[in-house]
Amino acid sequence: MVSPGNAFSDAGEGYFRIALTDVDRVELAFTRLKEAGISF
């Protein structure tokens, strides 16, 4: 699950939060971010 950082406060602007789950889902999430051209 990913949510924008500013949902938690103004200090979170420009960040996002990830709820970590099992390793396979985390790997899939990073693969999808990379394919979408989002660098981290």
N, C-alpha and C positions, 0 to 999 in steps of 0.2 A: 504494500500500500504506500502510495506517495502522496504527500500533501504539500501545498506551498508553505514556506516558512512564515510568511506574513499572516497566516491564519492563526498563529500563536502570539504574535506581537509585531509591532512595527520594526523591531530590531531584526526580525527574520526576513525582511525584504531582500530578495536576491538569492535566497537559499531555499532548499526544499528538505523535507524530512521523509525518511524511509523507515517503515516498520519492517524489521528483518524477520524473515520467515525461514523456511528450509533452504539449504544451499542451492538446490536446483532452481528455485524461483528467483533467488538473488542473481544467479548467473544469467537467467533469462532476462531479467530486468536490465542488467548492464549491457547485454547483447542488444536489446531493443533500443536503449539509449544511444549506443554507439551507432547502430544502423540509422537512427533518426538524426545523426550528425551532432548529437549533444556530447560535448567533451566534459570530462571530469578529472 
